[in-house]
Amino acid sequence: MALIARAFVAIVTQAQMHAQTMQLHNLREDNDQLTCQVDAYKNENEVLKSEHTEAMTYKDNQLRTIQAAMEAMQKQMLEDQQKLKDTLEQMEKMRFSAEVASRIESATSAAIAREESKALAAEEKKSSSVEMAPPEKAEISEREAKLIGLIATFLHVHPFGAGTDYIWSYLQRLMPDIKSREIEELLQRLPSVFVQKFSGVGASIERRWNFTGYESSGAANS
């Protein structure tokens, strides 16, 4: 009886050990599966993180590229606007200069014509009392015509007039061989175009030439 009991205990013990062994084996297999799953999850997570990082990097690069392109376009637009503004200002200056030059040329031509007409009238008056050859029309050389235009332009921007030396200092930069006496004589020959006015008293008296080409014939002669 005791032998049977020991055999039964041995069988039960062996069965329990086998069951424990099987349970341990199953646990190991479960653990291995869980480990594999965890590793798979880790790998998947790393892949997702890598893909997310790459996507973010790509988006950041795209954003930087777009920002750089926008900044370049804005800079170019500002430069174009400044160029357009400068061009318009230059065109306006050229238009104004051309208009002033045209007005000065017209006024100077009219004043010279008046002066020539006066000289012709004076000669005709003389010829009525003294028999003489018909008077010739006063001639103005190309150099004198250039001087008249330059002086008229200079005095146009000096409405209060300028002295002979001041006019000479301006013309000398354009015509280095010009002499002060030549300017003085030319101005005196054209009283309908240029008139000399005096200001001050005594030692402080000043003589200034004024351009009268825009004034009427009566005003210029008065």
C-alpha positions, 0 to 999 in steps of 0.5 A: 500500500505504501508502495502504491502511495509513493508511486502515486505521489511520484506520478503526481509530482512528475505530472506537476513538474511536467505541467510547470515545465510546459507552463514555463515553456509557454511563458517563455514563448509568450515572452518571446512573442511579446519581445518580438512585438515590442521590438516590432513596435519600437521599429515601427515607432522609429520608422514613423519618427524618421518619416515624420522627421523627414516630412517636417524637414522637407516642409521646413525646407519648402517653407524656407525656400518659399520665404526666400523667394518671397523676400527676393520678389519683394526686394526686386519689386522695391528696386523696380519701384525705385527705378520707376520713381527715379525714371519718372523724376528724371523725365519730369526734370528733362521735361521742365528743362526743355520747357524752360529752354524753349521759353528762354529761346523764344523770349530771347529770339523775340527780344533780339528781334525787337533790338534789331527792329529798334536798330533798323528803325534808328538807322532808317530815321537817320537815313531820312535826314542824311542820305546814306546807303540802306542799313544792314541787319545786325548780325549775331555770330554763332558764338554770341547766340550761344552766349546769349542762350547760356546767359539767359538760362543763368539769369533765369534762375537768378531772378534778382540778377547777377554781376558780370563777374558772377556770370563770367565765373559760370560761363568760364566752366563752359567756355574757358576762353571767355573774357569778362569784357566780352560778356559786358559788351554783349550785354550792353548791345542787347538792352531789350534782352538784358538790363543793368540795375543798380542797388546800394549807395557809395562804395557799396553800390552793386551792378546786376544784370537781369534777363528781361526776355519775358517782359513786354516790349514796353516794359523792357524799354522803360 
